[in-house]
Amino acid sequence: MFATYRLQQTRPDRIARTLTAWSITSSATIATTTALWGALATVTSPRLAVAAAGLLLLATPLLLRRINQRTLSPYVRQPPCG
């Protein structure tokens, strides 16, 4: 939903550039995270590295912003079809 909002706010002549930047950033983030977790597993143990990753995944909802319903457009507030 955040990506849709950001693309709707992006000027039409910048959408391809934005999507390319997101793709590059995503690939770089995956490669960096894999290398860091491999290093963590080497320094500690694979079980501890997997446990740390699991705890971080469980904590990610705490990082999400709360959405103020009054600032959403009527289109976003519509219930999903089906």
C-alpha positions, 0 to 999 in steps of 0.5 A: 500500500505504501508503494502504491501511495508513493507511485501515485505521488510521483510525477509520471515522468519519474515513475520508471526511474523510481521503480528502477531505484527500488529494484536496485535498492532491493537487490543490494539490501538482500545481498548485504543482509545475506552477507551480514547474516552469514558473518554473524553465523560464522562468528556465533553459530547458525542457530543463533543467527537464525534466532536473531533473524526471527526475532527481528522479523517478529519486531518489524510490526513495531517499526510500521507507522500508524495510519491516520484514517482522516488523512486517507483519501476516500479511495484508500478507505474503500473495503477490498472487493470480494 
